[in-house]
Amino acid sequence: MARPKRLETPEQRRSRLTENTRRYRRRHPERVKVSRKNVYDSRKKRALEMLGGSFCVNCGCDVLSFLEVNHINGKGWAEFKKYGNTSIDRILSGKRSTKGLNVLCRVCNALDHLKRKNGVKAGFFEIRWEEFSGKKAKKNGK
């Protein structure tokens, strides 16, 4: 008569599955990288849609990798120091209100920062995306 198999404990099962996951990640780093990037992009796009859309409100840039969450009145650094780089997760979970936030591309976000710190010198710069995107740049905030 055959002996019945011993059932594994929850701890043993967790350990076995963790080791399987580690083994898969070691064997397929390129797949893991692509998968994580897709998940991040999806979450970022959903958070930006909650802020009004996946495009820069200043120049209209719609390249997802260029877009950032902008704190309209500043204080983004203070929030980063307090919570870390979790603004997208906090927006999606409802822990962070969308009030006081908008979507800007990296260039417009840098110019926004310059305007808050030194408005006179920031006026020397103009953003022109039409060369790359075919869209006409906005003139003087119009």
Secondary structure, 3 states (H helix, E strand, C coil): CCCCCCCCCHHHHHHHHHHHHHHHHHHCHHHHHHHHHHHHHHHHHHHHHHCCCCCCCCCCCCCHHHEEEEECCCCHHHHHHHHCCCHHHHHHHCCCCCCCEEEEEHHHHHHHHHHHHCHHHHCCCCCCCHHHHCCCCCCCCC
